[in-house]
Amino acid sequence: MCLSSVYKNEQAKENLLASDVSTIETDGGTVTLTDLFGRKVTVEGTLKRADLTGGVVILQVNS
């Protein structure tokens, strides 16, 4: 099973948005993350980088 940790702007502990993310959906400038337990986090931003082998996704979030 490939699960990812998703961070805003850069990979740093304080920037973690969600862990154990199984699904990422985008709609315009909105990204919705769904974790293994069905919890959803929605942020305004865009995909910056996805390392699927390493299980790390970085979103560009302006906040």
All heavy atoms as TSV, in Angstrom:
chain	resi	resn	atom	element	x	y	z
A	1	MET	N	N	0.850	-1.172	0.000
A	1	MET	CA	C	0.000	0.000	0.000
A	1	MET	C	C	0.895	1.234	0.000
A	1	MET	O	O	1.831	1.323	0.773
A	1	MET	CB	C	-0.894	-0.021	1.241
A	1	MET	CG	C	-1.877	1.101	1.281
A	1	MET	SD	S	-2.982	1.057	2.706
A	1	MET	CE	C	-3.835	-0.464	2.414
A	2	CYS	N	N	0.612	2.161	-0.899
A	2	CYS	CA	C	1.410	3.371	-1.009
A	2	CYS	C	C	0.660	4.544	-0.380
A	2	CYS	O	O	-0.330	5.026	-0.939
A	2	CYS	CB	C	1.703	3.686	-2.464
A	2	CYS	SG	S	2.708	2.442	-3.269
A	3	LEU	N	N	1.121	4.968	0.761
A	3	LEU	CA	C	0.536	6.117	1.449
A	3	LEU	C	C	1.589	7.212	1.504
A	3	LEU	O	O	2.780	6.935	1.542
A	3	LEU	CB	C	0.093	5.725	2.853
A	3	LEU	CG	C	-0.947	4.612	2.920
A	3	LEU	CD1	C	-1.194	4.210	4.361
A	3	LEU	CD2	C	-2.242	5.033	2.261
A	4	SER	N	N	1.139	8.454	1.535
A	4	SER	CA	C	2.070	9.577	1.518
A	4	SER	C	C	1.815	10.551	2.654
A	4	SER	O	O	0.709	10.638	3.179
A	4	SER	CB	C	1.943	10.340	0.193
A	4	SER	OG	O	2.335	9.535	-0.884
A	5	SER	N	N	2.858	11.278	2.988
A	5	SER	CA	C	2.748	12.443	3.863
A	5	SER	C	C	2.731	13.658	2.958
A	5	SER	O	O	3.504	13.735	1.999
A	5	SER	CB	C	3.941	12.515	4.811
A	5	SER	OG	O	3.932	11.408	5.684
A	6	VAL	N	N	1.844	14.601	3.252
A	6	VAL	CA	C	1.701	15.781	2.401
A	6	VAL	C	C	2.067	17.014	3.217
A	6	VAL	O	O	1.588	17.210	4.334
A	6	VAL	CB	C	0.263	15.903	1.856
A	6	VAL	CG1	C	0.137	17.132	0.966
A	6	VAL	CG2	C	-0.126	14.640	1.091
A	7	TYR	N	N	2.942	17.838	2.622
A	7	TYR	CA	C	3.461	19.037	3.285
A	7	TYR	C	C	3.108	20.271	2.472
A	7	TYR	O	O	2.955	20.197	1.251
A	7	TYR	CB	C	4.983	18.964	3.399
A	7	TYR	CG	C	5.474	17.795	4.202
A	7	TYR	CD1	C	5.706	16.565	3.605
A	7	TYR	CD2	C	5.714	17.921	5.568
A	7	TYR	CE1	C	6.155	15.476	4.341
A	7	TYR	CE2	C	6.172	16.842	6.310
A	7	TYR	CZ	C	6.386	15.634	5.688
A	7	TYR	OH	O	6.832	14.557	6.434
A	8	LYS	N	N	3.020	21.426	3.152
A	8	LYS	CA	C	2.826	22.683	2.427
A	8	LYS	C	C	4.184	23.335	2.193
A	8	LYS	O	O	5.010	23.443	3.112
A	8	LYS	CB	C	1.882	23.628	3.162
A	8	LYS	CG	C	2.349	24.087	4.508
A	8	LYS	CD	C	1.348	25.062	5.113
A	8	LYS	CE	C	1.845	25.511	6.481
A	8	LYS	NZ	N	0.964	26.490	7.087
A	9	ASN	N	N	4.449	23.698	0.982
A	9	ASN	CA	C	5.598	24.468	0.517
A	9	ASN	C	C	6.945	23.756	0.599
A	9	ASN	O	O	7.737	23.850	-0.323
A	9	ASN	CB	C	5.671	25.825	1.211
A	9	ASN	CG	C	4.411	26.628	0.982
A	9	ASN	OD1	O	3.814	26.577	-0.089
A	9	ASN	ND2	N	3.958	27.350	1.989
A	10	GLU	N	N	7.256	23.040	1.671
A	10	GLU	CA	C	8.510	22.297	1.770
A	10	GLU	C	C	8.365	21.196	2.811
A	10	GLU	O	O	7.519	21.268	3.702
A	10	GLU	CB	C	9.683	23.208	2.126
A	10	GLU	CG	C	9.584	23.863	3.488
A	10	GLU	CD	C	10.773	24.748	3.798
A	10	GLU	OE1	O	11.903	24.376	3.455
A	10	GLU	OE2	O	10.565	25.812	4.377
A	11	GLN	N	N	9.209	20.165	2.673
A	11	GLN	CA	C	9.143	19.041	3.600
A	11	GLN	C	C	9.795	19.421	4.921
A	11	GLN	O	O	11.008	19.472	5.046
A	11	GLN	CB	C	9.834	17.811	3.010
A	11	GLN	CG	C	9.681	16.578	3.866
A	11	GLN	CD	C	10.323	15.354	3.252
A	11	GLN	OE1	O	10.749	15.378	2.107
A	11	GLN	NE2	N	10.395	14.284	4.001
A	12	ALA	N	N	8.955	19.736	5.896
A	12	ALA	CA	C	9.397	20.071	7.247
A	12	ALA	C	C	8.278	19.665	8.201
A	12	ALA	O	O	7.093	19.784	7.867
A	12	ALA	CB	C	9.694	21.562	7.376
A	13	LYS	N	N	8.660	19.203	9.389
A	13	LYS	CA	C	7.689	18.705	10.365
A	13	LYS	C	C	6.554	19.696	10.618
A	13	LYS	O	O	5.387	19.323	10.677
A	13	LYS	CB	C	8.417	18.384	11.664
A	13	LYS	CG	C	7.550	17.768	12.722
A	13	LYS	CD	C	8.364	17.433	13.962
A	13	LYS	CE	C	7.488	16.898	15.056
A	13	LYS	NZ	N	8.238	16.554	16.262
A	14	GLU	N	N	6.889	20.976	10.727
A	14	GLU	CA	C	5.876	21.997	11.021
A	14	GLU	C	C	4.956	22.287	9.838
A	14	GLU	O	O	3.940	22.962	9.988
A	14	GLU	CB	C	6.532	23.289	11.510
A	14	GLU	CG	C	7.426	23.970	10.505
A	14	GLU	CD	C	8.877	23.493	10.510
A	14	GLU	OE1	O	9.190	22.484	11.165
A	14	GLU	OE2	O	9.699	24.136	9.833
A	15	ASN	N	N	5.281	21.771	8.656
A	15	ASN	CA	C	4.476	22.005	7.460
A	15	ASN	C	C	3.602	20.819	7.079
A	15	ASN	O	O	2.976	20.826	6.020
A	15	ASN	CB	C	5.374	22.353	6.274
A	15	ASN	CG	C	6.061	23.686	6.451
A	15	ASN	OD1	O	5.644	24.506	7.258
A	15	ASN	ND2	N	7.123	23.903	5.715
A	16	LEU	N	N	3.541	19.800	7.923
A	16	LEU	CA	C	2.753	18.608	7.617
A	16	LEU	C	C	1.261	18.953	7.583
A	16	LEU	O	O	0.709	19.488	8.538
A	16	LEU	CB	C	3.013	17.521	8.661
A	16	LEU	CG	C	2.289	16.197	8.434
A	16	LEU	CD1	C	2.821	15.504	7.178
A	16	LEU	CD2	C	2.443	15.301	9.652
A	17	LEU	N	N	0.632	18.649	6.460
A	17	LEU	CA	C	-0.816	18.856	6.311
A	17	LEU	C	C	-1.590	17.594	6.646
A	17	LEU	O	O	-2.641	17.658	7.275
A	17	LEU	CB	C	-1.151	19.282	4.878
A	17	LEU	CG	C	-0.672	20.655	4.436
A	17	LEU	CD1	C	-0.883	20.836	2.944
A	17	LEU	CD2	C	-1.392	21.740	5.222
A	18	ALA	N	N	-1.081	16.451	6.220
A	18	ALA	CA	C	-1.760	15.175	6.455
A	18	ALA	C	C	-0.776	14.034	6.251
A	18	ALA	O	O	0.148	14.141	5.447
A	18	ALA	CB	C	-2.943	15.022	5.513
A	19	SER	N	N	-0.989	12.955	6.984
A	19	SER	CA	C	-0.173	11.754	6.799
A	19	SER	C	C	-1.072	10.580	6.443
A	19	SER	O	O	-2.298	10.665	6.569
A	19	SER	CB	C	0.634	11.462	8.066
A	19	SER	OG	O	-0.213	11.314	9.171
A	20	ASP	N	N	-0.469	9.507	5.971
A	20	ASP	CA	C	-1.209	8.319	5.530
A	20	ASP	C	C	-2.254	8.669	4.478
A	20	ASP	O	O	-3.356	8.122	4.467
A	20	ASP	CB	C	-1.866	7.607	6.719
A	20	ASP	CG	C	-0.865	7.106	7.738
A	20	ASP	OD1	O	0.232	6.684	7.321
A	20	ASP	OD2	O	-1.165	7.144	8.934
A	21	VAL	N	N	-1.891	9.581	3.573
A	21	VAL	CA	C	-2.811	10.028	2.516
A	21	VAL	C	C	-2.861	8.973	1.420
A	21	VAL	O	O	-1.837	8.538	0.903
A	21	VAL	CB	C	-2.373	11.392	1.950
A	21	VAL	CG1	C	-3.196	11.777	0.731
A	21	VAL	CG2	C	-2.489	12.459	3.025
A	22	SER	N	N	-4.091	8.568	1.092
A	22	SER	CA	C	-4.283	7.551	0.058
A	22	SER	C	C	-4.827	8.138	-1.244
A	22	SER	O	O	-4.653	7.552	-2.307
A	22	SER	CB	C	-5.219	6.455	0.563
A	22	SER	OG	O	-6.471	6.993	0.918
A	23	THR	N	N	-5.507	9.292	-1.161
A	23	THR	CA	C	-6.103	9.909	-2.347
A	23	THR	C	C	-5.867	11.412	-2.338
A	23	THR	O	O	-6.029	12.054	-1.302
A	23	THR	CB	C	-7.630	9.657	-2.382
A	23	THR	OG1	O	-7.867	8.258	-2.308
A	23	THR	CG2	C	-8.259	10.204	-3.646
A	24	ILE	N	N	-5.492	11.941	-3.516
A	24	ILE	CA	C	-5.333	13.383	-3.697
A	24	ILE	C	C	-6.184	13.779	-4.898
A	24	ILE	O	O	-6.037	13.214	-5.983
A	24	ILE	CB	C	-3.861	13.769	-3.946
A	24	ILE	CG1	C	-2.998	13.333	-2.763
A	24	ILE	CG2	C	-3.738	15.269	-4.203
A	24	ILE	CD1	C	-1.508	13.496	-3.004
A	25	GLU	N	N	-7.081	14.741	-4.685
A	25	GLU	CA	C	-7.946	15.226	-5.762
A	25	GLU	C	C	-7.752	16.728	-5.906
A	25	GLU	O	O	-7.632	17.431	-4.909
A	25	GLU	CB	C	-9.410	14.944	-5.449
A	25	GLU	CG	C	-9.728	13.471	-5.324
A	25	GLU	CD	C	-11.175	13.231	-4.949
A	25	GLU	OE1	O	-12.050	13.584	-5.769
A	25	GLU	OE2	O	-11.396	12.718	-3.842
A	26	THR	N	N	-7.736	17.214	-7.153
A	26	THR	CA	C	-7.610	18.640	-7.399
A	26	THR	C	C	-8.831	19.130	-8.164
A	26	THR	O	O	-9.419	18.408	-8.970
A	26	THR	CB	C	-6.339	18.976	-8.198
A	26	THR	OG1	O	-6.418	18.368	-9.480
A	26	THR	CG2	C	-5.094	18.497	-7.479
A	27	ASP	N	N	-9.194	20.379	-7.891
A	27	ASP	CA	C	-10.297	21.023	-8.597
A	27	ASP	C	C	-9.941	22.498	-8.683
A	27	ASP	O	O	-10.131	23.236	-7.713
A	27	ASP	CB	C	-11.611	20.808	-7.858
A	27	ASP	CG	C	-12.800	21.386	-8.610
A	27	ASP	OD1	O	-12.650	21.717	-9.806
A	27	ASP	OD2	O	-13.878	21.525	-8.003
A	28	GLY	N	N	-9.388	22.890	-9.813
A	28	GLY	CA	C	-8.921	24.271	-9.955
A	28	GLY	C	C	-7.776	24.518	-9.007
A	28	GLY	O	O	-6.773	23.835	-9.040
A	29	GLY	N	N	-7.928	25.449	-8.094
A	29	GLY	CA	C	-6.889	25.782	-7.131
A	29	GLY	C	C	-7.102	25.149	-5.775
A	29	GLY	O	O	-6.518	25.581	-4.788
A	30	THR	N	N	-7.932	24.098	-5.705
A	30	THR	CA	C	-8.220	23.427	-4.442
A	30	THR	C	C	-7.713	21.989	-4.503
A	30	THR	O	O	-7.898	21.298	-5.498
A	30	THR	CB	C	-9.733	23.421	-4.165
A	30	THR	OG1	O	-10.206	24.766	-4.139
A	30	THR	CG2	C	-10.051	22.774	-2.839
A	31	VAL	N	N	-7.073	21.556	-3.415
A	31	VAL	CA	C	-6.572	20.189	-3.321
A	31	VAL	C	C	-7.230	19.532	-2.107
A	31	VAL	O	O	-7.211	20.090	-1.007
A	31	VAL	CB	C	-5.035	20.162	-3.158
A	31	VAL	CG1	C	-4.532	18.736	-3.069
A	31	VAL	CG2	C	-4.352	20.910	-4.292
A	32	THR	N	N	-7.815	18.351	-2.307
A	32	THR	CA	C	-8.427	17.600	-1.220
A	32	THR	C	C	-7.634	16.324	-0.991
A	32	THR	O	O	-7.406	15.542	-1.921
A	32	THR	CB	C	-9.900	17.253	-1.530
A	32	THR	OG1	O	-10.619	18.476	-1.742
A	32	THR	CG2	C	-10.541	16.492	-0.383
A	33	LEU	N	N	-7.208	16.151	0.255
A	33	LEU	CA	C	-6.427	14.986	0.664
A	33	LEU	C	C	-7.329	14.080	1.492
A	33	LEU	O	O	-8.029	14.554	2.378
A	33	LEU	CB	C	-5.237	15.422	1.518
A	33	LEU	CG	C	-4.418	16.596	0.998
A	33	LEU	CD1	C	-3.457	17.088	2.071
A	33	LEU	CD2	C	-3.674	16.197	-0.262
A	34	THR	N	N	-7.302	12.790	1.217
A	34	THR	CA	C	-8.068	11.823	2.006
A	34	THR	C	C	-7.090	10.800	2.562
A	34	THR	O	O	-6.316	10.211	1.804
A	34	THR	CB	C	-9.137	11.117	1.153
A	34	THR	OG1	O	-9.953	12.107	0.521
A	34	THR	CG2	C	-10.008	10.221	2.008
A	35	ASP	N	N	-7.138	10.598	3.879
A	35	ASP	CA	C	-6.211	9.648	4.492
A	35	ASP	C	C	-6.814	8.251	4.571
A	35	ASP	O	O	-7.957	8.014	4.165
A	35	ASP	CB	C	-5.713	10.138	5.853
A	35	ASP	CG	C	-6.729	10.085	6.968
A	35	ASP	OD1	O	-7.812	9.509	6.794
A	35	ASP	OD2	O	-6.426	10.628	8.051
A	36	LEU	N	N	-6.039	7.339	5.082
A	36	LEU	CA	C	-6.412	5.935	5.183
A	36	LEU	C	C	-7.709	5.714	5.942
A	36	LEU	O	O	-8.448	4.768	5.690
A	36	LEU	CB	C	-5.266	5.183	5.879
A	36	LEU	CG	C	-5.377	3.690	6.063
A	36	LEU	CD1	C	-5.432	3.001	4.708
A	36	LEU	CD2	C	-4.192	3.177	6.853
A	37	PHE	N	N	-8.030	6.620	6.869
A	37	PHE	CA	C	-9.222	6.483	7.699
A	37	PHE	C	C	-10.422	7.264	7.166
A	37	PHE	O	O	-11.456	7.351	7.822
A	37	PHE	CB	C	-8.906	6.919	9.135
A	37	PHE	CG	C	-7.743	6.163	9.700
A	37	PHE	CD1	C	-6.498	6.751	9.798
A	37	PHE	CD2	C	-7.881	4.839	10.096
A	37	PHE	CE1	C	-5.413	6.053	10.297
A	37	PHE	CE2	C	-6.804	4.128	10.596
A	37	PHE	CZ	C	-5.568	4.727	10.696
A	38	GLY	N	N	-10.275	7.880	5.980
A	38	GLY	CA	C	-11.367	8.613	5.362
A	38	GLY	C	C	-11.456	10.072	5.760
A	38	GLY	O	O	-12.356	10.778	5.324
A	39	ARG	N	N	-10.516	10.544	6.596
A	39	ARG	CA	C	-10.521	11.965	6.981
A	39	ARG	C	C	-10.056	12.795	5.794
A	39	ARG	O	O	-9.130	12.409	5.090
A	39	ARG	CB	C	-9.602	12.196	8.176
A	39	ARG	CG	C	-10.105	11.543	9.441
A	39	ARG	CD	C	-9.155	11.805	10.580
A	39	ARG	NE	N	-7.907	11.089	10.317
A	39	ARG	CZ	C	-7.227	10.393	11.223
A	39	ARG	NH1	N	-7.640	10.346	12.469
A	39	ARG	NH2	N	-6.120	9.764	10.897
A	40	LYS	N	N	-10.710	13.943	5.606
A	40	LYS	CA	C	-10.385	14.815	4.467
A	40	LYS	C	C	-9.839	16.146	4.956
A	40	LYS	O	O	-10.300	16.688	5.956
A	40	LYS	CB	C	-11.613	15.059	3.607
A	40	LYS	CG	C	-12.117	13.813	2.918
A	40	LYS	CD	C	-13.317	14.119	2.046
A	40	LYS	CE	C	-13.851	12.840	1.445
A	40	LYS	NZ	N	-13.431	12.639	0.083
A	41	VAL	N	N	-8.848	16.635	4.212
A	41	VAL	CA	C	-8.286	17.970	4.429
A	41	VAL	C	C	-8.315	18.662	3.077
A	41	VAL	O	O	-7.841	18.100	2.081
A	41	VAL	CB	C	-6.834	17.901	4.951
A	41	VAL	CG1	C	-6.220	19.283	5.035
A	41	VAL	CG2	C	-6.769	17.189	6.289
A	42	THR	N	N	-8.889	19.864	3.022
A	42	THR	CA	C	-8.940	20.621	1.774
A	42	THR	C	C	-8.175	21.926	1.951
A	42	THR	O	O	-8.370	22.627	2.943
A	42	THR	CB	C	-10.400	20.912	1.375
A	42	THR	OG1	O	-11.087	19.663	1.221
A	42	THR	CG2	C	-10.474	21.676	0.066
A	43	VAL	N	N	-7.286	22.211	0.997
A	43	VAL	CA	C	-6.491	23.437	1.040
A	43	VAL	C	C	-6.500	24.088	-0.332
A	43	VAL	O	O	-6.716	23.428	-1.344
A	43	VAL	CB	C	-5.024	23.164	1.472
A	43	VAL	CG1	C	-4.963	22.627	2.875
A	43	VAL	CG2	C	-4.330	22.223	0.516
A	44	GLU	N	N	-6.269	25.387	-0.345
A	44	GLU	CA	C	-6.093	26.093	-1.605
A	44	GLU	C	C	-4.619	26.028	-1.953
A	44	GLU	O	O	-3.768	26.437	-1.162
A	44	GLU	CB	C	-6.558	27.539	-1.486
A	44	GLU	CG	C	-8.055	27.663	-1.361
A	44	GLU	CD	C	-8.532	29.097	-1.408
A	44	GLU	OE1	O	-7.843	29.942	-2.025
A	44	GLU	OE2	O	-9.585	29.360	-0.825
A	45	GLY	N	N	-4.312	25.469	-3.111
A	45	GLY	CA	C	-2.923	25.334	-3.524
A	45	GLY	C	C	-2.815	24.476	-4.767
A	45	GLY	O	O	-3.815	24.075	-5.364
A	46	THR	N	N	-1.570	24.179	-5.145
A	46	THR	CA	C	-1.286	23.376	-6.324
A	46	THR	C	C	-0.174	22.387	-5.998
A	46	THR	O	O	0.594	22.577	-5.053
A	46	THR	CB	C	-0.837	24.258	-7.504
A	46	THR	OG1	O	0.305	25.025	-7.106
A	46	THR	CG2	C	-1.944	25.187	-7.970
A	47	LEU	N	N	-0.081	21.352	-6.806
A	47	LEU	CA	C	0.959	20.354	-6.629
A	47	LEU	C	C	2.310	20.945	-6.997
A	47	LEU	O	O	2.471	21.526	-8.075
A	47	LEU	CB	C	0.664	19.133	-7.501
A	47	LEU	CG	C	1.698	18.022	-7.472
A	47	LEU	CD1	C	1.746	17.377	-6.086
A	47	LEU	CD2	C	1.397	16.990	-8.537
A	48	LYS	N	N	3.269	20.815	-6.113
A	48	LYS	CA	C	4.628	21.280	-6.373
A	48	LYS	C	C	5.526	20.100	-6.723
A	48	LYS	O	O	6.293	20.149	-7.669
A	48	LYS	CB	C	5.167	22.016	-5.148
A	48	LYS	CG	C	6.546	22.593	-5.312
A	48	LYS	CD	C	6.953	23.389	-4.086
A	48	LYS	CE	C	8.336	23.966	-4.216
A	48	LYS	NZ	N	8.728	24.692	-3.001
A	49	ARG	N	N	5.431	18.998	-5.936
A	49	ARG	CA	C	6.269	17.828	-6.172
A	49	ARG	C	C	5.620	16.603	-5.561
A	49	ARG	O	O	5.031	16.666	-4.483
A	49	ARG	CB	C	7.642	18.030	-5.536
A	49	ARG	CG	C	8.607	16.874	-5.756
A	49	ARG	CD	C	10.010	17.222	-5.293
A	49	ARG	NE	N	10.114	17.361	-3.863
A	49	ARG	CZ	C	10.445	16.373	-3.030
A	49	ARG	NH1	N	10.695	15.168	-3.483
A	49	ARG	NH2	N	10.540	16.586	-1.739
A	50	ALA	N	N	5.740	15.467	-6.246
A	50	ALA	CA	C	5.242	14.201	-5.716
A	50	ALA	C	C	6.334	13.158	-5.854
A	50	ALA	O	O	6.744	12.822	-6.973
A	50	ALA	CB	C	3.987	13.758	-6.456
A	51	ASP	N	N	6.828	12.659	-4.735
A	51	ASP	CA	C	7.797	11.571	-4.702
A	51	ASP	C	C	7.025	10.340	-4.239
A	51	ASP	O	O	6.910	10.079	-3.040
A	51	ASP	CB	C	8.938	11.908	-3.744
A	51	ASP	CG	C	9.935	10.767	-3.589
A	51	ASP	OD1	O	9.743	9.705	-4.191
A	51	ASP	OD2	O	10.917	10.950	-2.833
A	52	LEU	N	N	6.474	9.599	-5.168
A	52	LEU	CA	C	5.611	8.478	-4.824
A	52	LEU	C	C	6.401	7.305	-4.254
A	52	LEU	O	O	5.892	6.572	-3.414
A	52	LEU	CB	C	4.796	8.056	-6.044
A	52	LEU	CG	C	3.912	9.166	-6.619
A	52	LEU	CD1	C	3.136	8.665	-7.827
A	52	LEU	CD2	C	2.974	9.707	-5.562
A	53	THR	N	N	7.636	7.139	-4.668
A	53	THR	CA	C	8.476	6.088	-4.097
A	53	THR	C	C	8.807	6.399	-2.645
A	53	THR	O	O	8.783	5.524	-1.794
A	53	THR	CB	C	9.785	5.938	-4.902
A	53	THR	OG1	O	9.447	5.661	-6.259
A	53	THR	CG2	C	10.633	4.814	-4.353
A	54	GLY	N	N	9.074	7.664	-2.353
A	54	GLY	CA	C	9.413	8.088	-0.995
A	54	GLY	C	C	8.202	8.409	-0.136
A	54	GLY	O	O	8.328	8.623	1.069
A	55	GLY	N	N	7.024	8.475	-0.742
A	55	GLY	CA	C	5.807	8.751	0.014
A	55	GLY	C	C	5.702	10.181	0.505
A	55	GLY	O	O	5.149	10.446	1.562
A	56	VAL	N	N	6.222	11.124	-0.306
A	56	VAL	CA	C	6.205	12.537	0.079
A	56	VAL	C	C	5.590	13.358	-1.046
A	56	VAL	O	O	5.974	13.228	-2.209
A	56	VAL	CB	C	7.623	13.058	0.376
A	56	VAL	CG1	C	7.620	14.557	0.628
A	56	VAL	CG2	C	8.232	12.313	1.548
A	57	VAL	N	N	4.617	14.199	-0.682
A	57	VAL	CA	C	3.994	15.114	-1.638
A	57	VAL	C	C	4.114	16.520	-1.066
A	57	VAL	O	O	3.870	16.744	0.119
A	57	VAL	CB	C	2.509	14.754	-1.871
A	57	VAL	CG1	C	1.833	15.776	-2.774
A	57	VAL	CG2	C	2.380	13.346	-2.440
A	58	ILE	N	N	4.517	17.468	-1.919
A	58	ILE	CA	C	4.631	18.870	-1.525
A	58	ILE	C	C	3.601	19.672	-2.309
A	58	ILE	O	O	3.533	19.586	-3.527
A	58	ILE	CB	C	6.039	19.439	-1.823
A	58	ILE	CG1	C	7.150	18.530	-1.286
A	58	ILE	CG2	C	6.164	20.870	-1.313
A	58	ILE	CD1	C	7.242	18.433	0.202
A	59	LEU	N	N	2.797	20.448	-1.594
A	59	LEU	CA	C	1.833	21.356	-2.215
A	59	LEU	C	C	2.329	22.784	-2.073
A	59	LEU	O	O	2.875	23.150	-1.028
A	59	LEU	CB	C	0.458	21.243	-1.551
A	59	LEU	CG	C	-0.223	19.886	-1.582
A	59	LEU	CD1	C	-1.566	19.973	-0.867
A	59	LEU	CD2	C	-0.395	19.382	-3.006
A	60	GLN	N	N	2.139	23.585	-3.110
A	60	GLN	CA	C	2.430	25.014	-3.030
A	60	GLN	C	C	1.186	25.680	-2.481
A	60	GLN	O	O	0.150	25.691	-3.131
A	60	GLN	CB	C	2.785	25.578	-4.411
A	60	GLN	CG	C	3.175	27.028	-4.387
A	60	GLN	CD	C	4.483	27.243	-3.630
A	60	GLN	OE1	O	5.451	26.521	-3.825
A	60	GLN	NE2	N	4.502	28.213	-2.767
A	61	VAL	N	N	1.277	26.166	-1.236
A	61	VAL	CA	C	0.139	26.771	-0.551
A	61	VAL	C	C	0.515	28.196	-0.183
A	61	VAL	O	O	1.538	28.421	0.454
A	61	VAL	CB	C	-0.232	25.967	0.726
A	61	VAL	CG1	C	-1.362	26.635	1.471
A	61	VAL	CG2	C	-0.578	24.532	0.362
A	62	ASN	N	N	-0.324	29.147	-0.571
A	62	ASN	CA	C	-0.101	30.549	-0.202
A	62	ASN	C	C	-0.913	30.860	1.024
A	62	ASN	O	O	-2.127	30.884	0.988
A	62	ASN	CB	C	-0.507	31.471	-1.356
A	62	ASN	CG	C	0.321	31.225	-2.601
A	62	ASN	OD1	O	1.501	30.921	-2.506
A	62	ASN	ND2	N	-0.286	31.326	-3.747
A	63	SER	N	N	-0.232	31.045	2.159
A	63	SER	CA	C	-0.955	31.397	3.392
A	63	SER	C	C	-0.073	32.218	4.295
A	63	SER	O	O	1.077	32.315	4.168
A	63	SER	CB	C	-1.416	30.156	4.129
A	63	SER	OG	O	-0.349	29.276	4.388
